[in-house]
Protein backbone atom coordinates (compact mmCIF):
# COMPACT_ATOMS: atom_id res chain seq x y z
CA UNK A 1 0.00 0.00 0.00
CA UNK A 2 2.79 2.39 0.92
CA UNK A 3 4.60 1.67 -2.35
CA UNK A 4 1.41 2.44 -4.29
CA UNK A 5 0.99 5.78 -2.48
CA UNK A 6 4.64 6.64 -3.12
CA UNK A 7 4.31 5.89 -6.84
CA UNK A 8 1.09 7.95 -7.06
CA UNK A 9 2.86 10.85 -5.32
CA UNK A 10 5.85 10.51 -7.64
CA UNK A 11 3.62 10.47 -10.72
CA UNK A 12 1.75 13.55 -9.51
CA UNK A 13 5.02 15.40 -8.89
CA UNK A 14 6.35 14.49 -12.33
CA UNK A 15 3.07 15.61 -13.87
CA UNK A 16 3.27 18.91 -11.96
CA UNK A 17 6.86 19.50 -13.14
CA UNK A 18 5.87 18.75 -16.75
CA UNK A 19 3.01 21.25 -16.55
CA UNK A 20 5.34 23.92 -15.13
CA UNK A 21 7.84 23.20 -17.89
CA UNK A 22 5.09 23.53 -20.51
CA UNK A 23 4.08 26.94 -19.12
CA UNK A 24 7.71 28.05 -19.36
CA UNK A 25 8.56 26.51 -22.74
CA UNK A 26 5.39 26.66 -24.83
CA UNK A 27 4.53 30.43 -24.89
CA UNK A 28 8.00 31.55 -26.06
CA UNK A 29 8.12 28.59 -28.44
CA UNK A 30 4.90 29.66 -30.17
CA UNK A 31 6.14 33.23 -30.57
CA UNK A 32 9.51 32.08 -31.89
CA UNK A 33 7.86 29.73 -34.38
CA UNK A 34 5.77 32.63 -35.71
CA UNK A 35 8.80 34.94 -35.91
CA UNK A 36 10.87 32.10 -37.41
CA UNK A 37 8.34 31.45 -40.16
CA UNK A 38 8.32 35.14 -41.06
CA UNK A 39 12.13 35.28 -41.14
CA UNK A 40 12.52 32.05 -43.13
CA UNK A 41 9.94 33.16 -45.68
CA UNK A 42 11.75 36.49 -46.00
CA UNK A 43 15.07 34.67 -46.44
CA UNK A 44 13.71 33.10 -49.64
CA UNK A 45 13.20 36.57 -51.05
CA UNK A 46 16.19 38.35 -49.48
CA UNK A 47 19.18 36.15 -48.66
CA UNK A 48 20.54 36.51 -45.14
CA UNK A 49 24.23 37.22 -44.55
CA UNK A 50 26.15 37.96 -41.38
CA UNK A 51 27.06 41.35 -42.82
CA UNK A 52 23.38 42.31 -42.96
CA UNK A 53 23.15 42.65 -39.18
CA UNK A 54 23.55 46.06 -37.60
CA UNK A 55 22.37 48.17 -40.52
CA UNK A 56 19.27 49.37 -38.70
CA UNK A 57 16.77 48.06 -41.21
CA UNK A 58 14.00 45.51 -40.84
CA UNK A 59 16.06 43.09 -42.93
CA UNK A 60 18.97 43.60 -40.52
CA UNK A 61 16.71 42.69 -37.57
CA UNK A 62 15.55 39.59 -39.43
CA UNK A 63 19.15 38.62 -40.22
CA UNK A 64 20.04 39.07 -36.56
CA UNK A 65 17.14 36.82 -35.55
CA UNK A 66 18.11 34.31 -38.27
CA UNK A 67 21.62 33.91 -36.85
CA UNK A 68 21.07 34.60 -33.15
CA UNK A 69 17.72 32.89 -32.42
CA UNK A 70 19.17 30.29 -30.00
CA UNK A 71 20.48 33.06 -27.75
CA UNK A 72 17.20 34.97 -28.01
CA UNK A 73 15.19 31.82 -27.26
CA UNK A 74 17.31 31.05 -24.20
CA UNK A 75 16.74 34.61 -22.98
CA UNK A 76 12.99 34.24 -23.57
CA UNK A 77 12.91 30.96 -21.63
CA UNK A 78 14.78 32.46 -18.69
CA UNK A 79 12.50 35.50 -18.66
CA UNK A 80 9.43 33.28 -18.83
CA UNK A 81 10.70 31.04 -16.04
CA UNK A 82 12.00 33.67 -13.63
CA UNK A 83 9.57 36.56 -14.13
CA UNK A 84 6.51 35.87 -16.25
CA UNK A 85 5.12 32.67 -14.70
CA UNK A 86 5.42 34.12 -11.18
CA UNK A 87 3.83 37.39 -12.22
CA UNK A 88 1.10 35.55 -14.14
CA UNK A 89 0.22 33.40 -11.12
CA UNK A 90 0.02 36.49 -8.90
CA UNK A 91 -2.02 38.43 -11.47
CA UNK A 92 -4.80 35.82 -11.43
CA UNK A 93 -5.97 37.31 -8.14
CA UNK A 94 -5.68 40.96 -9.18
CA UNK A 95 -8.58 43.17 -10.12
CA UNK A 96 -9.10 44.68 -13.57
CA UNK A 97 -7.41 47.97 -12.61
CA UNK A 98 -4.28 46.21 -11.39
CA UNK A 99 -4.14 44.09 -14.54
CA UNK A 100 -4.52 47.23 -16.69
CA UNK A 101 -1.71 48.86 -14.71
CA UNK A 102 0.49 45.79 -15.26
CA UNK A 103 -0.12 45.93 -19.02
CA UNK A 104 0.67 49.65 -19.01
CA UNK A 105 3.89 49.08 -17.07
CA UNK A 106 4.85 46.28 -19.48
CA UNK A 107 4.30 48.61 -22.44
CA UNK A 108 6.35 51.36 -20.80
CA UNK A 109 9.20 48.93 -20.01
CA UNK A 110 9.08 47.63 -23.61
CA UNK A 111 9.19 51.24 -24.84
CA UNK A 112 12.17 52.09 -22.65
CA UNK A 113 14.06 48.99 -23.75
CA UNK A 114 13.16 49.69 -27.39
CA UNK A 115 14.45 53.26 -27.12
CA UNK A 116 17.61 52.13 -25.34
CA UNK A 117 18.41 49.38 -27.82
CA UNK A 118 17.54 51.62 -30.77
CA UNK A 119 19.86 54.32 -29.44
CA UNK A 120 22.65 51.77 -28.91
CA UNK A 121 22.50 50.53 -32.52
CA UNK A 122 21.64 53.88 -34.12
CA UNK A 123 24.23 55.37 -36.44
CA UNK A 124 24.42 59.03 -35.42
CA UNK A 125 25.29 59.96 -38.99
CA UNK A 126 21.65 59.26 -39.86
CA UNK A 127 18.73 61.43 -38.83
CA UNK A 128 16.73 61.32 -35.63
CA UNK A 129 13.84 60.09 -37.75
CA UNK A 130 15.81 56.90 -38.33
CA UNK A 131 16.31 56.59 -34.57
CA UNK A 132 12.56 56.96 -34.04
CA UNK A 133 11.90 54.34 -36.74
CA UNK A 134 14.31 51.93 -35.03
CA UNK A 135 12.60 52.48 -31.68
CA UNK A 136 9.14 51.93 -33.16
CA UNK A 137 10.19 48.72 -34.94
CA UNK A 138 11.80 47.41 -31.73
CA UNK A 139 8.68 48.28 -29.73
CA UNK A 140 6.38 46.57 -32.25
CA UNK A 141 8.51 43.40 -32.22
CA UNK A 142 8.47 43.30 -28.40
CA UNK A 143 4.75 43.97 -28.16
CA UNK A 144 3.98 41.33 -30.80
CA UNK A 145 6.00 38.83 -28.77
CA UNK A 146 4.17 39.69 -25.53
CA UNK A 147 0.76 39.56 -27.20
CA UNK A 148 1.48 36.03 -28.45
CA UNK A 149 2.89 35.05 -25.04
CA UNK A 150 -0.13 36.36 -23.14
CA UNK A 151 -2.52 34.72 -25.62
CA UNK A 152 -0.91 31.30 -25.05
CA UNK A 153 -0.93 31.82 -21.27
CA UNK A 154 -4.65 32.66 -21.44
CA UNK A 155 -5.21 29.44 -23.40
CA UNK A 156 -3.48 27.56 -20.58
CA UNK A 157 -5.64 29.27 -17.95
CA UNK A 158 -8.90 28.65 -19.78
CA UNK A 159 -8.09 24.99 -20.27
CA UNK A 160 -7.82 25.18 -24.07
CA UNK A 161 -4.31 23.78 -23.63
CA UNK A 162 -4.70 21.21 -20.86
CA UNK A 163 -1.84 20.68 -18.45
CA UNK A 164 -1.30 17.05 -17.42
CA UNK A 165 -1.79 17.45 -13.66
CA UNK A 166 -5.00 19.49 -13.85
CA UNK A 167 -8.41 17.88 -14.19
CA UNK A 168 -10.55 18.96 -17.12
CA UNK A 169 -12.75 21.97 -16.45
CA UNK A 170 -16.44 21.12 -16.28
CA UNK A 171 -18.74 23.45 -18.16
CA UNK A 172 -21.51 25.02 -16.09
CA UNK A 173 -24.51 23.91 -18.13
Secondary structure, DSSP 8 states (H G I E B T S, - for coil): -HHHHHHHHHHHHHHHHHHHHHHHHHHHHHHHHHHHHHHHHHHHHS---GGGTTSSSHHHHHHHHHHHHHHHHHHHHHHIIIIIHHHHHHHTTS-HHHHHHHHHHHHHHHHHHHHHHHHHH--TTS-HHHHHHHHHHHHHHHHHHHHHHHHHHHHHHTTSS--TTS-------
